[in-house]
Amino acid sequence: MNKKNILKAAALATVTLSVIALKGNDEGGEKVKLLHKGKVITVSGNALKAHLKHGDELLVFHEGAWITQTELDAIIVANQEYQDTTAEDEELEGDEDFEEDVEEL
């Protein structure tokens, strides 16, 4: 599996875990971590919707640390952009016209 597919799988797994965390169970007994006014709190499924409505952010566990879903989304986008740029660079390395342009610089 290449890096691009690994990143996609990681993103999908995170989204899946986030959906599970948001869904909780019918009794609201599931607990999730949120960033609430700059502090990390744990709330039940019953309180989750109200907290998200007033701007609290869902926290997800990523590479050994709790980060917001927004931060994780930014990491995923940055990794994807890096992978795309790397793939483009690899394609250009074999392009003779590109190599001649670089030599002229």
N, C-alpha and C positions, 0 to 999 in steps of 0.2 A: 504494500500500500504506500503510495507516495505522500509527500507532505501535504499537498493540497487536499487529498481525500481524508487524511488524518484530521486536518483542521475542520473539514466539513462534518466529519463524524463527531468530533468534539463539540462543535456548535449544536448539532442535532441532539446530542446527549444532554447538553446543558439546557436547551430549550425544553426537552422532555422533562427533565428534573424540575425545571421552573414551573411547568404546567402542573405537574404532580403536586408541587408545594402549594401552588395557588388553589388547586382543587380541594385539597384536604379530604375530609370525610364528612358524612352527613351530620355528625354530631359536633363538628368543628373542633375535634380533639387534636388534630394535627397542628404542630407548632412550626412556625417559619421565622426566620430572622429578617429584620427590617432595619434600615437606617432611618431613625426617627429624630429629627432636630439635631443631627450630628452625633447621635448615640445609637449603638446597636441594641435593639430590643428583640425579644421573642414574644410573638403573639399567637393566639389560637386562630383557627380558620374562621371563627365567628367574627373576629375583630379585623381580619385582614383587609376586607373590602373597604372599610371605613378609613383605615390607615393609608391605603393606596390612593383613595379619593383626595385626601388632603396633602398629597405630595411625598409621603414616605416611599422609600425604594426597597424593592425586594433584594435581598442579598443572596448570592450564590457562592458556593465553595469552588474555587478555581486555583489549581496548582498550590494547594496548601494554605490559601488565604481566603477570607470572606471579602468579596467585592460586590459592588452594585451590578445589577443587570445592565445598566447603561455602560459601565466600565467594561464589562465583558463584551458587549456588542462592539465597543470601540476596538478592543483587542482583536476580535474576530475580523473586523474590517481591515485593520492595519496589517494583520497577518496575510489576509487575502491579497491586499495591494502589494505587499512584499513578494508574495509568491508569483503574482502576475508580472511584476517588474523583473524578477529573476528569470522567469520563463522567457520574457521578451529579450532580455540580455543574452540568454543562451542561444536564442534564435539568431540574434544579430552577430554573434561571434563567428558564425559560418558564412556571413554575408560579405562577399568580397567588396562590394560598393561601400558598405559601411566601414570596413577596415581601411579602405583607401581614404575616405573622408576623415577618419580619425588620424591617419598618418599626416594628412595635410595640415591639421591643426597644430 
